[in-house]
Amino acid sequence: MGIQLMFNTNADLYRPSHATGPLGGTSSSFLLTKADFPCRISNATPGERRVGDLLYAEASGVVYAPHTLDIQRGDEVRHGSLVYEVLGVRVPSKRFSHKEVIVERKQRSG
């Protein structure tokens, strides 16, 4: 079982999508990429706000996710009524373990 034991909830992954209309205008939306993936969402500690040489001062949380999840900067993780913007992704040194996704909590619009 291993690392999966720390996953205590599920969330949905959304990826930004951009479209150009017939008159040249653009619109943006988020499309569901992965529904109901297992994860753990925690508050970010000072050490967890760093990804390589980058420090994300605005980071408010960390989402621990399966190593197989295709997640990248700009994606959104949605958990119930909470929305988190992905700032960066850290893959721990232990291969095939998990991903640590550095996120900022956002206000849901609409």
Secondary structure, 3 states (H helix, E strand, C coil): CHHHHHCCEEEEEEEEEEEECCCCCEEEEEEEEEEEEEEEEEECCHHHHEECCEECCCCCEEEEEECCCCCCCCCEEEECCEEEEEEEEECCCCCCCEEEEEEEEECCCC
